[in-house]
């Protein structure tokens, strides 16, 4: 029974993984600026520029 539940969770998880990807297809490009990664991601998550307010 545990194997069945585990398999079901893996299937559901793999199907939902596509909903949470941030790609150019969804309008949010991944972080590619090395300076931004070095300065901003040194102490917190480097948010994709498309997710930040325009003033940032």
PyMOL Python script that loads the backbone (N, CA, C, O; Angstrom):
from pymol import cmd

cmd.read_pdbstr("""\
ATOM      1  N   UNK A   1       0.824  -1.193   0.000  1.00  0.00           N
ATOM      2  CA  UNK A   1       0.000   0.000   0.000  1.00  0.00           C
ATOM      3  C   UNK A   1       0.874   1.265   0.000  1.00  0.00           C
ATOM      4  O   UNK A   1       0.562   2.246  -0.675  1.00  0.00           O
ATOM      5  N   UNK A   2       1.973   1.225   0.768  1.00  0.00           N
ATOM      6  CA  UNK A   2       2.856   2.386   0.819  1.00  0.00           C
ATOM      7  C   UNK A   2       3.482   2.672  -0.535  1.00  0.00           C
ATOM      8  O   UNK A   2       3.665   3.831  -0.909  1.00  0.00           O
ATOM      9  N   UNK A   3       3.812   1.607  -1.274  1.00  0.00           N
ATOM     10  CA  UNK A   3       4.402   1.788  -2.600  1.00  0.00           C
ATOM     11  C   UNK A   3       3.412   2.460  -3.543  1.00  0.00           C
ATOM     12  O   UNK A   3       3.797   3.314  -4.342  1.00  0.00           O
ATOM     13  N   UNK A   4       2.154   2.084  -3.456  1.00  0.00           N
ATOM     14  CA  UNK A   4       1.118   2.670  -4.308  1.00  0.00           C
ATOM     15  C   UNK A   4       0.965   4.155  -4.013  1.00  0.00           C
ATOM     16  O   UNK A   4       0.857   4.961  -4.937  1.00  0.00           O
ATOM     17  N   UNK A   5       0.956   4.521  -2.750  1.00  0.00           N
ATOM     18  CA  UNK A   5       0.840   5.927  -2.367  1.00  0.00           C
ATOM     19  C   UNK A   5       2.060   6.704  -2.834  1.00  0.00           C
ATOM     20  O   UNK A   5       1.925   7.820  -3.336  1.00  0.00           O
ATOM     21  N   UNK A   6       3.233   6.139  -2.678  1.00  0.00           N
ATOM     22  CA  UNK A   6       4.456   6.791  -3.116  1.00  0.00           C
ATOM     23  C   UNK A   6       4.455   7.010  -4.625  1.00  0.00           C
ATOM     24  O   UNK A   6       4.818   8.087  -5.098  1.00  0.00           O
ATOM     25  N   UNK A   7       4.053   6.002  -5.372  1.00  0.00           N
ATOM     26  CA  UNK A   7       3.987   6.128  -6.827  1.00  0.00           C
ATOM     27  C   UNK A   7       2.992   7.208  -7.222  1.00  0.00           C
ATOM     28  O   UNK A   7       3.273   8.016  -8.107  1.00  0.00           O
ATOM     29  N   UNK A   8       1.839   7.229  -6.578  1.00  0.00           N
ATOM     30  CA  UNK A   8       0.827   8.243  -6.884  1.00  0.00           C
ATOM     31  C   UNK A   8       1.359   9.639  -6.592  1.00  0.00           C
ATOM     32  O   UNK A   8       1.143  10.555  -7.385  1.00  0.00           O
ATOM     33  N   UNK A   9       2.045   9.818  -5.476  1.00  0.00           N
ATOM     34  CA  UNK A   9       2.610  11.123  -5.139  1.00  0.00           C
ATOM     35  C   UNK A   9       3.677  11.545  -6.137  1.00  0.00           C
ATOM     36  O   UNK A   9       3.745  12.716  -6.510  1.00  0.00           O
ATOM     37  N   UNK A  10       4.496  10.623  -6.565  1.00  0.00           N
ATOM     38  CA  UNK A  10       5.522  10.937  -7.563  1.00  0.00           C
ATOM     39  C   UNK A  10       4.906  11.351  -8.895  1.00  0.00           C
ATOM     40  O   UNK A  10       5.392  12.275  -9.546  1.00  0.00           O
ATOM     41  N   UNK A  11       3.854  10.680  -9.293  1.00  0.00           N
ATOM     42  CA  UNK A  11       3.180  11.023 -10.552  1.00  0.00           C
ATOM     43  C   UNK A  11       2.552  12.404 -10.454  1.00  0.00           C
ATOM     44  O   UNK A  11       2.727  13.231 -11.349  1.00  0.00           O
ATOM     45  N   UNK A  12       1.830  12.657  -9.386  1.00  0.00           N
ATOM     46  CA  UNK A  12       1.186  13.964  -9.201  1.00  0.00           C
ATOM     47  C   UNK A  12       2.240  15.067  -9.116  1.00  0.00           C
ATOM     48  O   UNK A  12       2.069  16.132  -9.708  1.00  0.00           O
ATOM     49  N   UNK A  13       3.321  14.823  -8.388  1.00  0.00           N
ATOM     50  CA  UNK A  13       4.385  15.806  -8.260  1.00  0.00           C
ATOM     51  C   UNK A  13       5.044  16.118  -9.587  1.00  0.00           C
ATOM     52  O   UNK A  13       5.347  17.276  -9.875  1.00  0.00           O
ATOM     53  N   UNK A  14       5.269  15.099 -10.396  1.00  0.00           N
ATOM     54  CA  UNK A  14       5.906  15.338 -11.693  1.00  0.00           C
ATOM     55  C   UNK A  14       4.975  16.075 -12.646  1.00  0.00           C
ATOM     56  O   UNK A  14       5.439  16.853 -13.479  1.00  0.00           O
ATOM     57  N   UNK A  15       3.680  15.845 -12.539  1.00  0.00           N
ATOM     58  CA  UNK A  15       2.726  16.561 -13.395  1.00  0.00           C
ATOM     59  C   UNK A  15       2.616  18.025 -12.990  1.00  0.00           C
ATOM     60  O   UNK A  15       2.476  18.896 -13.848  1.00  0.00           O
ATOM     61  N   UNK A  16       2.679  18.299 -11.706  1.00  0.00           N
ATOM     62  CA  UNK A  16       2.541  19.673 -11.236  1.00  0.00           C
ATOM     63  C   UNK A  16       3.824  20.475 -11.380  1.00  0.00           C
ATOM     64  O   UNK A  16       3.780  21.705 -11.340  1.00  0.00           O
ATOM     65  N   UNK A  17       4.948  19.827 -11.543  1.00  0.00           N
ATOM     66  CA  UNK A  17       6.231  20.529 -11.632  1.00  0.00           C
ATOM     67  C   UNK A  17       6.232  21.530 -12.780  1.00  0.00           C
ATOM     68  O   UNK A  17       6.846  22.590 -12.660  1.00  0.00           O
ATOM     69  N   UNK A  18       5.575  21.230 -13.867  1.00  0.00           N
ATOM     70  CA  UNK A  18       5.518  22.131 -15.014  1.00  0.00           C
ATOM     71  C   UNK A  18       4.770  23.418 -14.731  1.00  0.00           C
ATOM     72  O   UNK A  18       5.004  24.414 -15.415  1.00  0.00           O
ATOM     73  N   UNK A  19       3.885  23.438 -13.756  1.00  0.00           N
ATOM     74  CA  UNK A  19       3.117  24.631 -13.432  1.00  0.00           C
ATOM     75  C   UNK A  19       3.943  25.664 -12.693  1.00  0.00           C
ATOM     76  O   UNK A  19       3.564  26.835 -12.660  1.00  0.00           O
ATOM     77  N   UNK A  20       5.067  25.267 -12.095  1.00  0.00           N
ATOM     78  CA  UNK A  20       5.840  26.171 -11.265  1.00  0.00           C
ATOM     79  C   UNK A  20       7.171  26.575 -11.888  1.00  0.00           C
ATOM     80  O   UNK A  20       8.000  27.197 -11.224  1.00  0.00           O
ATOM     81  N   UNK A  21       7.382  26.235 -13.140  1.00  0.00           N
ATOM     82  CA  UNK A  21       8.618  26.607 -13.810  1.00  0.00           C
ATOM     83  C   UNK A  21       8.524  28.053 -14.289  1.00  0.00           C
ATOM     84  O   UNK A  21       7.498  28.476 -14.821  1.00  0.00           O
ATOM     85  N   UNK A  22       9.601  28.800 -14.097  1.00  0.00           N
ATOM     86  CA  UNK A  22       9.662  30.165 -14.599  1.00  0.00           C
ATOM     87  C   UNK A  22      10.592  30.169 -15.797  1.00  0.00           C
ATOM     88  O   UNK A  22      11.813  30.117 -15.651  1.00  0.00           O
ATOM     89  N   UNK A  23      10.013  30.230 -16.964  1.00  0.00           N
ATOM     90  CA  UNK A  23      10.807  30.210 -18.183  1.00  0.00           C
ATOM     91  C   UNK A  23      10.429  31.382 -19.050  1.00  0.00           C
ATOM     92  O   UNK A  23       9.489  32.114 -18.744  1.00  0.00           O
ATOM     93  N   UNK A  24      11.149  31.559 -20.118  1.00  0.00           N
ATOM     94  CA  UNK A  24      10.835  32.627 -21.066  1.00  0.00           C
ATOM     95  C   UNK A  24       9.450  32.448 -21.654  1.00  0.00           C
ATOM     96  O   UNK A  24       8.806  33.425 -22.037  1.00  0.00           O
ATOM     97  N   UNK A  25       8.982  31.204 -21.730  1.00  0.00           N
ATOM     98  CA  UNK A  25       7.658  30.945 -22.277  1.00  0.00           C
ATOM     99  C   UNK A  25       6.571  31.574 -21.414  1.00  0.00           C
ATOM    100  O   UNK A  25       5.507  31.922 -21.926  1.00  0.00           O
ATOM    101  N   UNK A  26       6.814  31.722 -20.138  1.00  0.00           N
ATOM    102  CA  UNK A  26       5.844  32.337 -19.236  1.00  0.00           C
ATOM    103  C   UNK A  26       6.133  33.824 -19.050  1.00  0.00           C
ATOM    104  O   UNK A  26       5.416  34.503 -18.314  1.00  0.00           O
ATOM    105  N   UNK A  27       7.167  34.337 -19.703  1.00  0.00           N
ATOM    106  CA  UNK A  27       7.467  35.754 -19.627  1.00  0.00           C
ATOM    107  C   UNK A  27       8.450  36.134 -18.530  1.00  0.00           C
ATOM    108  O   UNK A  27       8.708  37.321 -18.332  1.00  0.00           O
ATOM    109  N   UNK A  28       8.996  35.178 -17.823  1.00  0.00           N
ATOM    110  CA  UNK A  28       9.954  35.484 -16.765  1.00  0.00           C
ATOM    111  C   UNK A  28      11.247  34.733 -17.058  1.00  0.00           C
ATOM    112  O   UNK A  28      11.328  33.516 -16.895  1.00  0.00           O
ATOM    113  N   UNK A  29      12.246  35.478 -17.488  1.00  0.00           N
ATOM    114  CA  UNK A  29      13.526  34.867 -17.834  1.00  0.00           C
ATOM    115  C   UNK A  29      14.319  34.555 -16.568  1.00  0.00           C
ATOM    116  O   UNK A  29      14.183  35.260 -15.568  1.00  0.00           O
ATOM    117  N   UNK A  30      15.134  33.522 -16.597  1.00  0.00           N
ATOM    118  CA  UNK A  30      15.973  33.221 -15.441  1.00  0.00           C
ATOM    119  C   UNK A  30      17.053  34.287 -15.263  1.00  0.00           C
ATOM    120  O   UNK A  30      17.365  35.027 -16.197  1.00  0.00           O
ATOM    121  N   UNK A  31      17.610  34.359 -14.080  1.00  0.00           N
ATOM    122  CA  UNK A  31      18.673  35.322 -13.787  1.00  0.00           C
ATOM    123  C   UNK A  31      19.908  34.932 -14.584  1.00  0.00           C
ATOM    124  O   UNK A  31      20.370  33.794 -14.507  1.00  0.00           O
ATOM    125  N   UNK A  32      20.442  35.878 -15.348  1.00  0.00           N
ATOM    126  CA  UNK A  32      21.624  35.576 -16.154  1.00  0.00           C
ATOM    127  C   UNK A  32      22.754  36.578 -15.918  1.00  0.00           C
ATOM    128  O   UNK A  32      23.859  36.388 -16.426  1.00  0.00           O
ATOM    129  N   UNK A  33      22.495  37.633 -15.162  1.00  0.00           N
ATOM    130  CA  UNK A  33      23.506  38.660 -14.888  1.00  0.00           C
ATOM    131  C   UNK A  33      24.367  38.223 -13.703  1.00  0.00           C
ATOM    132  O   UNK A  33      23.882  38.125 -12.576  1.00  0.00           O
ATOM    133  N   UNK A  34      25.642  37.962 -13.967  1.00  0.00           N
ATOM    134  CA  UNK A  34      26.553  37.466 -12.925  1.00  0.00           C
ATOM    135  C   UNK A  34      26.753  38.501 -11.814  1.00  0.00           C
ATOM    136  O   UNK A  34      26.876  38.123 -10.649  1.00  0.00           O
ATOM    137  N   UNK A  35      26.790  39.802 -12.146  1.00  0.00           N
ATOM    138  CA  UNK A  35      26.940  40.842 -11.125  1.00  0.00           C
ATOM    139  C   UNK A  35      25.737  40.852 -10.195  1.00  0.00           C
ATOM    140  O   UNK A  35      25.888  40.962  -8.978  1.00  0.00           O
ATOM    141  N   UNK A  36      24.542  40.737 -10.766  1.00  0.00           N
ATOM    142  CA  UNK A  36      23.313  40.686  -9.974  1.00  0.00           C
ATOM    143  C   UNK A  36      23.338  39.467  -9.044  1.00  0.00           C
ATOM    144  O   UNK A  36      22.989  39.569  -7.868  1.00  0.00           O
ATOM    145  N   UNK A  37      23.747  38.330  -9.576  1.00  0.00           N
ATOM    146  CA  UNK A  37      23.827  37.125  -8.748  1.00  0.00           C
ATOM    147  C   UNK A  37      24.826  37.317  -7.609  1.00  0.00           C
ATOM    148  O   UNK A  37      24.553  36.931  -6.472  1.00  0.00           O
ATOM    149  N   UNK A  38      25.981  37.911  -7.909  1.00  0.00           N
ATOM    150  CA  UNK A  38      27.012  38.086  -6.893  1.00  0.00           C
ATOM    151  C   UNK A  38      26.566  39.060  -5.799  1.00  0.00           C
ATOM    152  O   UNK A  38      26.742  38.784  -4.613  1.00  0.00           O
ATOM    153  N   UNK A  39      25.995  40.188  -6.191  1.00  0.00           N
ATOM    154  CA  UNK A  39      25.617  41.214  -5.222  1.00  0.00           C
ATOM    155  C   UNK A  39      24.325  40.880  -4.474  1.00  0.00           C
ATOM    156  O   UNK A  39      24.259  41.016  -3.252  1.00  0.00           O
ATOM    157  N   UNK A  40      23.317  40.451  -5.197  1.00  0.00           N
ATOM    158  CA  UNK A  40      21.995  40.253  -4.583  1.00  0.00           C
ATOM    159  C   UNK A  40      21.815  38.855  -3.996  1.00  0.00           C
ATOM    160  O   UNK A  40      21.192  38.688  -2.948  1.00  0.00           O
ATOM    161  N   UNK A  41      22.360  37.867  -4.672  1.00  0.00           N
ATOM    162  CA  UNK A  41      22.152  36.497  -4.216  1.00  0.00           C
ATOM    163  C   UNK A  41      23.171  36.070  -3.161  1.00  0.00           C
ATOM    164  O   UNK A  41      23.155  34.925  -2.709  1.00  0.00           O
ATOM    165  N   UNK A  42      24.040  36.970  -2.775  1.00  0.00           N
ATOM    166  CA  UNK A  42      25.011  36.608  -1.744  1.00  0.00           C
ATOM    167  C   UNK A  42      24.341  36.459  -0.381  1.00  0.00           C
ATOM    168  O   UNK A  42      24.843  35.733   0.477  1.00  0.00           O
ATOM    169  N   UNK A  43      23.213  37.140  -0.171  1.00  0.00           N
ATOM    170  CA  UNK A  43      22.553  37.030   1.134  1.00  0.00           C
ATOM    171  C   UNK A  43      21.069  36.660   1.041  1.00  0.00           C
ATOM    172  O   UNK A  43      20.439  36.423   2.071  1.00  0.00           O
ATOM    173  N   UNK A  44      20.499  36.605  -0.159  1.00  0.00           N
ATOM    174  CA  UNK A  44      19.110  36.154  -0.300  1.00  0.00           C
ATOM    175  C   UNK A  44      18.893  35.601  -1.701  1.00  0.00           C
ATOM    176  O   UNK A  44      19.791  35.665  -2.540  1.00  0.00           O
ATOM    177  N   UNK A  45      17.734  35.072  -1.954  1.00  0.00           N
ATOM    178  CA  UNK A  45      17.395  34.488  -3.248  1.00  0.00           C
ATOM    179  C   UNK A  45      17.442  35.560  -4.330  1.00  0.00           C
ATOM    180  O   UNK A  45      16.919  36.658  -4.139  1.00  0.00           O
ATOM    181  N   UNK A  46      18.056  35.252  -5.446  1.00  0.00           N
ATOM    182  CA  UNK A  46      18.122  36.196  -6.573  1.00  0.00           C
ATOM    183  C   UNK A  46      16.840  36.066  -7.392  1.00  0.00           C
ATOM    184  O   UNK A  46      16.716  35.185  -8.243  1.00  0.00           O
ATOM    185  N   UNK A  47      15.900  36.952  -7.121  1.00  0.00           N
ATOM    186  CA  UNK A  47      14.628  36.921  -7.833  1.00  0.00           C
ATOM    187  C   UNK A  47      14.835  37.278  -9.294  1.00  0.00           C
ATOM    188  O   UNK A  47      15.685  38.104  -9.627  1.00  0.00           O
ATOM    189  N   UNK A  48      14.063  36.658 -10.155  1.00  0.00           N
ATOM    190  CA  UNK A  48      14.124  36.993 -11.561  1.00  0.00           C
ATOM    191  C   UNK A  48      13.661  38.432 -11.730  1.00  0.00           C
ATOM    192  O   UNK A  48      12.681  38.841 -11.107  1.00  0.00           O
ATOM    193  N   UNK A  49      14.349  39.204 -12.562  1.00  0.00           N
ATOM    194  CA  UNK A  49      13.975  40.613 -12.736  1.00  0.00           C
ATOM    195  C   UNK A  49      12.507  40.815 -13.108  1.00  0.00           C
ATOM    196  O   UNK A  49      11.902  41.817 -12.728  1.00  0.00           O
ATOM    197  N   UNK A  50      11.945  39.883 -13.835  1.00  0.00           N
ATOM    198  CA  UNK A  50      10.534  40.002 -14.237  1.00  0.00           C
ATOM    199  C   UNK A  50       9.566  39.877 -13.066  1.00  0.00           C
ATOM    200  O   UNK A  50       8.399  40.250 -13.192  1.00  0.00           O
ATOM    201  N   UNK A  51      10.025  39.362 -11.936  1.00  0.00           N
ATOM    202  CA  UNK A  51       9.159  39.223 -10.765  1.00  0.00           C
ATOM    203  C   UNK A  51       9.254  40.406  -9.818  1.00  0.00           C
ATOM    204  O   UNK A  51       8.432  40.551  -8.913  1.00  0.00           O
ATOM    205  N   UNK A  52      10.263  41.259 -10.025  1.00  0.00           N
ATOM    206  CA  UNK A  52      10.474  42.402  -9.160  1.00  0.00           C
ATOM    207  C   UNK A  52       9.675  43.608  -9.622  1.00  0.00           C
ATOM    208  O   UNK A  52       9.367  43.722 -10.808  1.00  0.00           O
ATOM    209  N   UNK A  53       9.333  44.511  -8.710  1.00  0.00           N
ATOM    210  CA  UNK A  53       8.662  45.751  -9.124  1.00  0.00           C
ATOM    211  C   UNK A  53       9.585  46.562 -10.030  1.00  0.00           C
ATOM    212  O   UNK A  53      10.807  46.432  -9.945  1.00  0.00           O
ATOM    213  N   UNK A  54       9.015  47.390 -10.889  1.00  0.00           N
ATOM    214  CA  UNK A  54       9.818  48.153 -11.846  1.00  0.00           C
ATOM    215  C   UNK A  54      10.796  49.100 -11.148  1.00  0.00           C
ATOM    216  O   UNK A  54      11.849  49.400 -11.711  1.00  0.00           O
ATOM    217  N   UNK A  55      10.479  49.584  -9.930  1.00  0.00           N
ATOM    218  CA  UNK A  55      11.381  50.488  -9.212  1.00  0.00           C
ATOM    219  C   UNK A  55      12.640  49.770  -8.728  1.00  0.00           C
ATOM    220  O   UNK A  55      13.662  50.407  -8.471  1.00  0.00           O
ATOM    221  N   UNK A  56      12.568  48.460  -8.605  1.00  0.00           N
ATOM    222  CA  UNK A  56      13.737  47.708  -8.137  1.00  0.00           C
ATOM    223  C   UNK A  56      14.776  47.625  -9.220  1.00  0.00           C
ATOM    224  O   UNK A  56      15.834  47.030  -9.016  1.00  0.00           O
TER     225      UNK A  56
END
""", "prot")
cmd.dss("prot")
cmd.show_as("cartoon", "prot")
cmd.util.cbc("prot")
cmd.orient("prot")
